[in-house]
């Protein structure tokens, strides 16, 4: 009888999930799917490891009702698992704050602590916590484990995590945390398997999707990253601006009369690729396919900002042995990879353009001084691995 772990990655309007069969050091994907349009018209779809649709249905009566939605989902999972056992649920939680540096079993005390972290990630943390509570109600005896997206960056030195603010703010938790940690931890592990020499060296990993960041890995450990106190910082993203002069925010508040809520909405939902393209799209695929000059300018700024921040990561590392592209844009947009690498020629990056267009695992040219790779990330598998480890340690 195989054990099965459910992983959940909750967003503001959708819930992605996956089922993994576990064995001795094995995590085999069985099902992947999601509930879309949670608040309006919940749409539940699941596919097996080969992409075959197993279920496709809507639950309009459960719109906005997390408890009912997740109860329905787990009922379906129980029926689908059959003779196999669902032994735990692993959750991605964006922010762990200063006190949560490893996966943890869900307890009432942990849930209370997560509620207190909401001001650090106001648009993410509540969505992450809601399904935990819903499942705790629907399946009280089912173990749940929280995996924090900030935890991987706890290896950063103090000089990389500190803001130049009065020290009392640091004691309040105002510091650089970093995010996308589950993705970076997975990539660090994959590099150890497929390129052990590079894994022991100095690597810049570019997690490029609707949310985007860079991580400086030294021997597989995070020593710096572009996201900081919140998911707004660092690189330009789909709808977020990334690095921004704080004076701009003061100007919007004091001179333009915007409220804090309006500024929050601007920064999280209307900036980045969407804003610079003049509202054309936040989707890189749409921008690359557009003939509008504003779309081209948005893509150019995206690549420029990544290359600029890569220079900062190179400084933190004291040199670079390799660059790894991952996540939706990083894995599937050769034009973007090419634009970034062109700006990193000063680091010795030389692209093999044919390999890049094919999406090969290694896309650097033989004469390149640094190795350039494309590695698919799998945050859900990382969550499953961390969840099982947490179960075994308690």
C-alpha positions as CSV (number, residue, x, y, z in Angstrom):
1,X,0.0,0.0,0.0
2,X,1.6,3.2,-1.2
3,X,1.5,6.4,0.9
4,X,0.3,9.6,-0.8
5,X,1.0,13.2,0.0
6,X,-1.2,16.1,-1.1
7,X,0.5,19.4,-1.7
8,X,-1.4,22.7,-1.9
9,X,-0.3,26.1,-3.3
10,X,-3.1,28.6,-2.6
11,X,-3.3,31.9,-4.4
12,X,-5.9,34.7,-4.3
13,X,-8.2,33.1,-6.8
14,X,-7.0,29.6,-7.3
15,X,-5.6,26.6,-5.5
16,X,-3.0,24.4,-7.2
17,X,-2.6,20.9,-5.9
18,X,-0.7,17.7,-6.6
19,X,-0.7,14.1,-5.3
20,X,2.6,12.3,-4.9
21,X,3.1,8.6,-4.2
22,X,5.9,8.2,-1.8
23,X,8.3,5.3,-1.3
24,X,11.9,4.8,-0.3
25,X,13.4,8.2,-1.5
26,X,10.8,8.4,-4.3
27,X,8.1,10.9,-5.0
28,X,6.1,9.9,-8.1
29,X,3.5,12.4,-9.4
30,X,0.1,10.8,-9.5
31,X,-2.2,13.8,-10.0
32,X,-1.9,17.5,-10.6
33,X,-4.7,20.0,-10.8
34,X,-6.4,23.1,-9.4
35,X,-9.5,24.8,-8.3
36,X,-9.9,28.0,-10.4
37,X,-12.1,31.1,-9.9
38,X,-12.7,30.2,-6.2
39,X,-14.7,33.4,-5.4
40,X,-16.9,33.4,-8.5
41,X,-17.4,30.1,-10.2
42,X,-15.2,27.4,-8.8
43,X,-13.8,25.1,-11.5
44,X,-12.1,21.9,-10.4
45,X,-9.9,20.0,-12.9
46,X,-7.4,17.3,-12.3
47,X,-5.0,15.4,-14.6
48,X,-2.9,12.3,-14.1
49,X,0.9,12.3,-14.6
50,X,0.4,11.8,-18.4
51,X,-1.9,14.8,-18.7
52,X,-5.1,12.8,-19.0
53,X,-8.1,14.6,-17.6
54,X,-9.5,12.8,-14.6
55,X,-12.2,15.2,-13.5
56,X,-13.5,18.6,-14.9
57,X,-16.4,20.1,-13.0
58,X,-17.8,23.3,-11.6
59,X,-19.0,23.9,-8.0
60,X,-21.0,27.2,-8.3
61,X,-22.8,26.5,-5.0
62,X,-19.5,26.6,-3.2
63,X,-18.3,30.0,-4.5
64,X,-16.2,31.6,-1.9
65,X,-16.8,28.8,0.6
66,X,-13.3,27.4,1.4
67,X,-14.6,24.8,3.8
68,X,-17.0,23.3,1.2
69,X,-14.5,23.6,-1.7
70,X,-11.7,21.8,0.1
71,X,-14.1,19.3,1.6
72,X,-15.3,18.4,-1.9
73,X,-11.7,18.3,-3.2
74,X,-10.5,16.0,-0.4
75,X,-13.6,13.8,-0.9
76,X,-12.6,13.4,-4.5
77,X,-9.0,12.7,-3.5
78,X,-10.0,10.0,-1.0
79,X,-12.1,8.3,-3.7
80,X,-9.3,8.6,-6.3
81,X,-6.6,7.4,-4.0
82,X,-8.5,4.2,-3.3
83,X,-6.3,1.6,-1.6
84,X,-3.5,4.1,-1.2
85,X,-3.3,6.2,1.9
86,X,-3.4,10.0,2.1
87,X,-0.9,10.5,5.0
88,X,-0.5,14.3,5.0
89,X,-1.1,17.6,3.3
90,X,1.9,20.0,2.7
91,X,1.2,23.7,2.2
92,X,3.2,26.5,0.6
93,X,3.1,29.5,2.9
94,X,4.7,32.7,1.5
95,X,6.0,34.3,4.7
96,X,7.5,32.6,7.8
97,X,8.8,35.8,9.4
98,X,11.9,35.8,11.5
99,X,11.0,32.7,13.7
100,X,10.0,30.0,11.2
101,X,13.1,28.6,9.3
102,X,12.0,25.1,8.6
103,X,8.8,23.1,7.8
104,X,6.4,22.7,10.7
105,X,3.4,20.6,11.7
106,X,0.2,22.6,11.9
107,X,-1.0,23.3,15.4
108,X,-3.4,25.9,16.8
109,X,-0.3,27.8,18.0
110,X,1.2,27.9,14.6
111,X,-2.0,29.1,13.0
112,X,-2.1,31.9,15.5
113,X,1.5,32.8,14.6
114,X,0.7,32.8,10.9
115,X,-2.2,35.2,11.5
116,X,0.3,37.6,13.1
117,X,2.4,37.5,9.9
118,X,-0.4,38.8,7.7
119,X,1.0,42.4,7.7
120,X,4.2,41.1,6.2
121,X,2.4,39.5,3.2
122,X,-1.2,41.0,3.2
123,X,-2.2,39.6,-0.2
124,X,-0.6,36.1,0.2
125,X,-0.7,35.0,3.8
126,X,-4.5,35.0,4.3
127,X,-5.0,32.9,1.1
128,X,-2.3,30.5,2.3
129,X,-3.8,30.0,5.7
130,X,-7.5,29.7,4.6
131,X,-7.1,26.1,3.2
132,X,-5.2,25.0,6.2
133,X,-8.1,25.9,8.4
134,X,-10.7,24.4,6.0
135,X,-8.9,21.1,5.8
136,X,-8.4,21.1,9.6
137,X,-12.1,21.3,9.9
138,X,-12.9,18.8,7.2
139,X,-10.2,16.2,8.2
140,X,-9.2,16.9,11.8
141,X,-6.9,13.8,12.1
142,X,-5.1,14.4,8.8
143,X,-1.6,15.8,9.5
144,X,-0.7,19.1,7.8
145,X,2.7,20.6,7.3
146,X,3.6,24.2,6.4
147,X,6.6,24.9,4.1
148,X,7.7,28.5,4.2
149,X,8.9,30.2,1.0
150,X,11.2,32.4,3.1
151,X,13.0,29.5,5.0
152,X,15.6,28.7,2.4
153,X,17.1,32.2,2.7
154,X,17.8,31.9,6.4
155,X,21.4,31.1,5.4
156,X,21.9,34.6,4.2
157,X,24.5,36.5,6.2
158,X,23.4,39.3,8.4
159,X,24.9,41.9,6.1
160,X,22.6,40.7,3.3
161,X,19.4,40.6,5.4
162,X,19.8,43.9,7.2
163,X,18.2,47.2,6.1
164,X,19.9,50.5,6.8
165,X,17.3,51.6,9.3
166,X,17.4,52.3,13.1
167,X,18.0,49.0,14.8
168,X,14.7,48.9,16.7
169,X,12.9,48.3,13.4
170,X,15.0,45.2,12.9
171,X,13.8,43.8,16.2
172,X,10.3,44.3,14.9
173,X,11.0,42.0,12.0
174,X,11.8,44.6,9.4
175,X,14.5,42.9,7.4
176,X,15.2,41.3,4.1
177,X,13.7,37.8,4.0
178,X,13.6,36.7,0.4
179,X,11.0,34.5,-1.3
180,X,10.6,31.7,-3.9
181,X,12.6,29.6,-1.5
182,X,10.9,26.4,-2.3
183,X,11.8,26.8,-6.0
184,X,15.4,27.6,-5.1
185,X,15.7,24.7,-2.7
186,X,14.5,22.4,-5.5
187,X,16.9,23.8,-8.0
188,X,19.8,23.5,-5.6
189,X,19.0,19.8,-5.1
190,X,18.6,19.2,-8.9
191,X,22.0,20.9,-9.6
192,X,23.6,18.5,-7.1
193,X,22.2,15.6,-9.1
194,X,22.8,16.8,-12.7
195,X,25.8,19.2,-12.3
196,X,27.5,18.4,-9.0
197,X,30.6,20.5,-9.8
198,X,28.5,23.6,-10.6
199,X,26.3,22.9,-7.5
200,X,29.4,23.3,-5.4
201,X,30.2,26.7,-7.0
202,X,28.7,30.1,-7.4
203,X,25.4,30.2,-9.2
204,X,22.8,32.8,-10.0
205,X,19.4,31.2,-10.2
206,X,16.7,33.3,-12.1
207,X,13.2,32.3,-11.1
208,X,11.3,34.2,-13.8
209,X,7.5,34.0,-13.8
210,X,4.6,36.3,-13.0
211,X,6.6,36.7,-9.8
212,X,10.3,36.9,-10.4
213,X,13.5,37.0,-8.4
214,X,17.2,36.1,-8.4
215,X,19.1,34.0,-5.8
216,X,22.8,33.8,-5.3
217,X,23.8,30.3,-4.4
218,X,27.2,29.4,-3.0
219,X,27.6,25.7,-2.5
220,X,23.9,25.3,-2.8
221,X,23.1,27.8,0.0
222,X,21.4,31.1,-0.4
223,X,23.7,34.1,0.4
224,X,21.6,36.8,-1.3
225,X,18.4,37.3,-3.2
226,X,16.5,40.2,-4.9
227,X,13.2,40.0,-3.0
228,X,13.4,41.5,0.4
229,X,10.8,42.4,3.1
230,X,7.9,41.8,0.7
231,X,7.2,40.2,-2.6
232,X,7.2,43.7,-4.2
233,X,11.0,44.1,-4.2
234,X,13.7,43.3,-6.6
235,X,12.9,42.4,-10.2
236,X,10.2,43.8,-12.4
237,X,7.3,41.3,-12.5
238,X,4.0,40.6,-14.1
239,X,2.0,43.2,-12.1
240,X,4.6,44.3,-9.5
241,X,7.3,47.0,-10.1
242,X,10.2,45.5,-8.1
243,X,12.8,47.8,-6.8
244,X,11.3,51.3,-6.4
245,X,12.5,54.5,-4.8
246,X,10.5,54.8,-1.5
247,X,10.2,58.5,-2.4
248,X,7.8,57.5,-5.2
249,X,5.4,56.1,-2.6
250,X,5.7,59.2,-0.4
251,X,5.0,61.3,-3.4
252,X,1.9,59.3,-4.3
253,X,0.6,59.6,-0.7
254,X,1.5,63.2,0.0
255,X,1.2,65.0,-3.3
256,X,-1.2,62.9,-5.4
257,X,-3.6,62.2,-2.4
258,X,-3.7,58.4,-2.9
259,X,-4.6,56.3,0.1
260,X,-2.4,53.5,1.4
261,X,-4.9,51.0,-0.1
262,X,-4.8,52.6,-3.5
263,X,-1.0,52.5,-3.5
264,X,-1.0,48.9,-2.4
265,X,-3.4,48.1,-5.3
266,X,-1.2,50.0,-7.7
267,X,2.0,48.2,-6.6
268,X,0.6,44.7,-6.5
269,X,-1.9,44.6,-9.3
270,X,-1.2,47.3,-11.9
271,X,2.5,47.8,-12.3
272,X,5.3,45.7,-13.8
273,X,4.9,44.3,-17.3
274,X,1.2,45.2,-17.2
275,X,1.8,48.8,-16.3
276,X,4.8,49.5,-18.6
277,X,3.0,47.9,-21.5
278,X,0.2,50.3,-21.1
279,X,-2.2,47.6,-20.0
280,X,-1.6,45.3,-22.9
281,X,-0.8,42.3,-20.7
282,X,1.1,40.9,-17.7
283,X,1.7,37.7,-19.6
284,X,5.1,37.5,-21.3
285,X,3.8,35.3,-24.1
286,X,1.3,38.0,-25.1
287,X,3.9,40.7,-25.0
288,X,6.4,38.8,-27.1
289,X,3.7,38.2,-29.6
290,X,2.6,41.8,-29.8
291,X,3.7,44.4,-32.4
292,X,3.0,47.3,-30.0
293,X,6.1,49.3,-29.2
294,X,5.0,49.5,-25.5
295,X,5.1,45.7,-25.3
296,X,8.6,45.6,-26.6
297,X,9.7,48.3,-24.1
298,X,8.2,46.3,-21.2
299,X,10.1,43.2,-22.3
300,X,13.3,45.3,-22.7
301,X,12.9,46.8,-19.2
302,X,12.3,43.3,-17.8
303,X,15.6,42.0,-19.2
304,X,17.5,45.1,-18.3
305,X,16.4,44.9,-14.6
306,X,17.3,41.2,-14.4
307,X,20.8,41.8,-15.8
308,X,21.3,44.8,-13.5
309,X,20.4,42.8,-10.4
310,X,22.4,39.8,-11.7
311,X,25.4,42.1,-11.4
312,X,24.6,42.6,-7.7
313,X,24.3,38.9,-7.2
314,X,27.7,38.4,-8.8
315,X,29.2,40.9,-6.4
316,X,27.7,39.1,-3.4
317,X,29.1,35.8,-4.8
318,X,32.5,37.2,-5.6
319,X,32.2,35.9,-9.2
320,X,29.9,33.5,-11.1
321,X,30.4,29.9,-12.3
322,X,26.9,29.5,-13.7
323,X,23.4,30.9,-14.4
324,X,20.3,28.8,-14.2
325,X,16.9,29.9,-15.7
326,X,13.8,28.4,-14.2
327,X,10.0,29.0,-13.8
328,X,7.5,29.9,-16.5
329,X,9.4,32.6,-18.4
330,X,12.8,31.3,-17.5
331,X,12.0,27.8,-18.9
332,X,9.9,28.8,-21.9
333,X,11.0,32.2,-23.3
334,X,14.3,31.9,-25.2
335,X,14.0,35.5,-26.4
336,X,14.1,36.7,-22.8
337,X,17.0,34.4,-21.9
338,X,18.9,35.8,-24.9
339,X,18.3,39.4,-24.0
340,X,19.5,38.8,-20.5
341,X,22.6,36.9,-21.5
342,X,23.5,39.6,-24.0
343,X,23.6,42.1,-21.2
344,X,25.7,39.7,-19.1
345,X,28.5,39.3,-21.7
346,X,30.8,41.2,-19.4
347,X,30.5,38.3,-17.0
348,X,31.7,35.9,-19.7
349,X,28.2,34.7,-20.6
350,X,28.1,33.5,-24.2
351,X,24.9,31.9,-25.4
352,X,24.6,29.0,-27.9
353,X,21.6,30.5,-29.7
354,X,20.6,27.2,-31.3
355,X,20.6,25.4,-28.0
356,X,18.7,28.3,-26.4
357,X,16.0,28.2,-29.1
358,X,15.6,24.4,-28.6
359,X,15.4,24.9,-24.8
360,X,18.3,22.5,-24.2
361,X,19.4,21.8,-20.6
362,X,22.7,23.6,-21.3
363,X,22.5,26.7,-23.5
364,X,26.0,28.2,-23.1
365,X,28.4,28.1,-26.0
366,X,31.7,26.2,-25.6
367,X,33.7,29.5,-25.3
368,X,31.4,30.8,-22.5
369,X,33.3,31.4,-19.2
370,X,30.2,30.5,-17.2
371,X,27.8,27.6,-17.6
372,X,24.2,28.6,-18.6
373,X,21.4,26.1,-17.9
374,X,17.7,25.8,-18.0
375,X,16.3,23.7,-15.2
376,X,12.6,23.1,-14.7
377,X,11.5,23.8,-11.1
378,X,9.0,21.7,-9.1
379,X,7.8,23.5,-6.0
380,X,5.1,20.9,-5.4
381,X,7.6,18.0,-5.3
382,X,9.8,20.1,-3.0
383,X,6.8,20.6,-0.7
384,X,6.1,16.8,-0.7
385,X,9.7,16.0,0.2
386,X,9.7,18.5,3.0
387,X,6.4,17.4,4.3
388,X,7.5,13.7,4.5
389,X,10.7,14.7,6.3
390,X,8.7,16.8,8.8
391,X,6.4,13.8,9.5
392,X,9.4,11.5,10.0
393,X,11.0,13.9,12.4
394,X,8.1,14.1,14.8
